[in-house]
Amino acid sequence: RVLWTKRPRLGRVGRGCVVFEEVKWCPTQYLLNNSLVIEIEDYALGSDPENPETVYKAKLTHDTTRPEAVLSYVANVLRHPEKDENLHRLRPKEVMRVGMQAVGRPCTGPRGELLLKCWPSWDPDTVPFTQRWIENRGDGRCGALLPPQGPEQPPRLAGFLEKRSRGAFHHWSTKWVVIADREFRYWNDKRRYDLGQEPKTMLRLAEANCPFRFAAGSEGGIFLQVHVSGQIE
């Protein structure tokens, strides 16, 4: 049974991980009677952005005798709630680590791991704020859950890039590109950059609302720019 059909946002690349920052509500009865299957789709690897191919799959069992069961995790949160100085119940810091299996073409990479947080839900029309589970501001974002894998700030890169532009006629044009401080910026030519002019385009790659992500192309030295709609540029 399909619980969610809404297309999720693109994942945000963090240190050694991809952060999706998706919140989904699931009725308890579904978790009592059914296992929950999670699929990760990639809009860049497939040939049809409207029908992306599944690259990783995971299964969360409904068997409460097993420690990885979702309801066992939520029950532990209910029995041992963490509270702030105002006695508000906090969403858990601990995560569920769920192994994800690569399903083959187009993904033949190593086994991945999905990090989930679960907490009891509530009726937003009837349950007062004091009885809800509020975000734990002290634990940061999901990307902080993983140990650093390399420098916290990637090295600065600058150089010429051949960019394919869309229009009446698709054509290639040379841009001067700078990637630094988690920002992707480019100018129509290096002279404009040397004169201190504002970039033609600037993307803040670390922000969740950044409309673009990037993926490796089919050939060396080529990468794809993927819009949140799934359109590949």
N, C-alpha and C positions, 0 to 999 in steps of 0.2 A: 504494500500500500504506500502510495506517495503522500508524504506529509507536507512537503514544501515544493512548490513549483516556481517560486519567484527566483529569478536569476540573481545570484549573489554578486557583491562587488568584487573587483579584482583584488587579489592579494597584494599586500604591501611588503616589499622585501626588507627584512631586518637583518640583524647579525646572525648568520647561520640558520635563518628560518624565513618563512613567509607568513605574515600576520593577516588573517582575514577579518577579524573583529566583527564577526557575525553573531547575532543573538537570535536564537530560535526557541519558541515555546512549544513544548510537547506534552500532551495530556498524559497523566500518570497511567491511565488504563492502557494506553498504547505500549508503554514500556513494560507493563505487567504481562502482556500477552504476546508481544512481538520483539524480536531483536531489531536494532536500528542499524541500517547500512548507510555509510557515508561515502560519497564519491567525490573526488577532486577532478575537475575538468580543466583542460588547458585550451584557451582560445587561440594560442599562437601556434601550437604544434599541428593542429588539424587543418585540412584544406578548406573546410566550411565553417566559418565563425558562428553561423546560426545553429550549427549542430556539432558542438565541440566534442572531442573524444575523451573518454575517461582515462586518466593516467594513473590514479591511485584509488584503492578501495579499502575500506575498513569496516569491521562489524562489531557493534556493541551488543553483547548478549543480554537477554532478558532473564537469564538464569541467576537469581539472586544469591545462589550458593557460591558463585564465583566472584572473586574480589573485583574484577573489572566491570561488573554489572553497574549500570547507571544508577539504579535505585539504591543499591548498597552504598554508593558514594553519597547520594543525596541524604540517605538516612543517617549517615555519619555526621553530615553537616548539621542536620536537625538536632542530633543528640549532643553535639559539641559546638555550638555556635560561637563565633568570635564576635565581640562587641566593642564599640568605640566608647569614648568617654561619656557620650550621651545615651548609652545603652541601645544604640541602633545595631541591629544584626548586620554583619558584614558578609559580603560574598567571599567565598574561600580564596585563600592564596594558593593552596595546593591544587595541582592539576592532575587530570587523568591522562596518562600516557597510553595512547592506542597505536599499536603497530599498523602501518599501512603497507599494503602489498602492491608493487608495480604490476599493472595488468598486461604489460606487453606493448606492442606497437600502439602509439608512437613513443611510449615511455618504456625504456628498458633499464632505467637507473636502479640504484640500490633501494633497499627497503627504507621507507620513510617513517616518520612518527608524527602523529597528530596530538596536539595538546589541547585538552578541553577543560572548561570549568563549568560545573553544574550547581545550581542552587534552586530552592523551592520557588515556584511562581505564585502569583496572586491575581485576584480580580481587580483591575485598576479602578473599577467603578465603586467597589464596596470596601476595599481594604485600605485603612489609613496609612500614611507614610511611615508612621512609627512602627508598623508591623511588617514592613517590607524589608527585603534584603538589598541593602544599598552597596554601591561600588566601593571596594576597598582602595582608597586613594594611596595607600602606602606601598602597594606592590607593583605599581607601574604597569606598563603594557606587556603583552605576551612576549614580545621580543626579549624582555629582560629576564625571562625564565630560563633562557639558554645561556651557557657560559660563552664568553667571547671566543670567536674563532678567527683570530687575526686582529689587525689594528681596528680600533673603534672608529677612526676616521679613515676611509680609503684615501690613497694618495691622489693628489690633484693631477688631472689629465687635460691636455690641450692639444689641438691639432686640426688639420683639415678633414672634413667628412663629406663624402659624396651622398647627398640626400635625394631621394626620389620624391618629386613634388607632384601633387595631384591637380588636375585641371582639365581643360579641353583636350590637352595633350599631356600625357605623363612624360616627364623629363627628369633628367638628373642634373643637379646643380651643386656646386662646391660651397660648403659653409665652414666657418671657423667655429669650432666647438670647444667649450670649457666645461669640464665636470669637476666640481669642487664643492665642499661644504654641503653635500647631499643635494646639489642643484645641477640641473642640466641646462646649459645656456648655449645659444648659438647666434651668430651674426651672419649677414649675407656675405661679408668678406672680412679679412683680418684688418684692413685699414680702419673700418668702423670700430673694431675692438680697440685698436691702438689709439684712436682718438677719444676713447672713453665713452662712446655712445652706448645707450641702453641696448640690450640684446633684443633681437627680433622675437625670440621665444625663450621663456624661462619656465622650467618645470621643477617644482620642489618634490623630489622623488620620495622623501621620507614621510610626506603627509598622506593621511588616509584618503583625502579627497582629490589627490592627484589623478587626473583623468587618463593617464597613460602608464603603461608598463612596457618593459622591453624583454625580448627573448632572442636567443641565438638563431641565426638563419640556417638554411640548409647547406650553405657553403661557408668556408672560412672567411673571416673578415667582414661578414654581413650580419646585421641584426635587424629585428623587426620591432616596430613601434605599434603597440596594441592599445586601441582605445577601449574605454570601459564598455562601450556598446558591442565590442567584439570585432570591430573593423580593424583590419591590419593595414598598416601603412609602410 
